Amino acid sequence: MAAQNTIIAIPAIIGFFFVVAALLQWLWNTTMPEVFRLRSITYWQAFRLMLIAGLLFSGPMIIR
């Protein structure tokens, strides 16, 4: 039973990260260029920003 939960959980977590990165990209591109005159970012830049923010604000707990 635990193996089944792991098989389901790993793709779900990976999918969650991709969805959050897309949301971050959308929020950045709809807000930052208009408010602060910054450039739009790509999907992979949003993904990297999300990883950096996770490391900075949650520390090593994200790796658990």
C-alpha positions in Angstrom: 0.0 0.0 0.0 2.8 2.4 0.8 4.4 1.7 -2.6 1.2 2.7 -4.3 1.0 6.0 -2.4 4.6 6.8 -3.3 3.9 6.0 -7.0 1.0 8.4 -6.9 2.7 11.1 -4.7 5.9 11.6 -6.7 4.2 12.6 -10.0 1.7 14.7 -8.1 4.4 16.7 -6.4 6.3 17.2 -9.7 3.1 18.3 -11.4 2.4 20.7 -8.5 5.8 22.4 -9.0 5.1 22.8 -12.7 1.6 24.3 -12.1 3.0 26.7 -9.4 5.7 27.8 -11.8 3.1 28.5 -14.5 1.1 30.5 -12.0 4.2 32.4 -10.9 5.0 33.3 -14.5 1.4 34.5 -15.2 1.4 36.6 -12.0 4.8 38.1 -12.8 3.9 38.9 -16.4 0.6 40.5 -15.6 1.8 42.6 -12.6 5.5 43.4 -12.7 5.9 45.0 -16.2 2.9 47.3 -15.6 3.8 48.3 -12.0 7.6 48.4 -12.0 8.4 48.5 -15.7 10.2 45.1 -15.5 10.5 42.7 -18.4 8.3 39.6 -18.8 9.8 36.3 -17.8 9.8 32.9 -19.4 8.4 29.7 -17.9 11.8 28.4 -16.9 12.8 31.7 -15.3 9.6 31.5 -13.2 10.5 27.9 -12.3 14.0 29.0 -11.2 12.6 31.9 -9.2 10.2 29.5 -7.4 13.1 27.2 -6.5 15.3 30.1 -5.3 12.4 31.4 -3.2 11.8 28.0 -1.7 15.4 27.6 -0.7 15.6 31.1 0.7 12.4 31.2 2.7 12.0 27.6 3.8 15.7 26.6 4.1 16.7 22.9 4.1 13.2 21.7 4.9 12.2 21.8 1.2 14.6 18.8 0.6 13.0 16.5 3.2 
